[in-house]
Amino acid sequence: MLMQYQALSIVAPNGGRIAQGLKTLEIRSWKPEYLPLKNLVIVENQSFLFADGEEEFGRAVALVDIESVHLWAKDEMSAACASSWVEGYFAWVISNVRPFAQPIETIAKRKLYRLELNL
């Protein structure tokens, strides 16, 4: 049965790192309008999407929850699997990770977007 989910695209290899439980913070320059985000689909894609309306093919790899967001601290780089730190960015705390047995081919878009999936 097809259901609607909110989705967030993450550039490879970090979608897989989230699905494996290695990456516990997602770093963004913005924060969601409301929390918590339950059953958020993580879509791994190959390129950073910079322009509104930009999209590419990706693979849905996991369902997660985002319970809280805080200002990203310099000592959280390893939890974010980051190679550099940027002041003023936000750390989205990833919890309740449910990786998919097989990735699902789907679309990757900017910001938060809606997907219809049969999970």
Secondary structure as UniProt FT lines:
FT   STRAND          3..11
FT   TURN            12..13
FT   HELIX           14..19
FT   TURN            20..21
FT   STRAND          25..28
FT   STRAND          37..45
FT   TURN            52..53
FT   STRAND          55..71
FT   HELIX           74..76
FT   TURN            77..81
FT   TURN            87..88
FT   STRAND          90..109
FT   STRAND          112..117
//
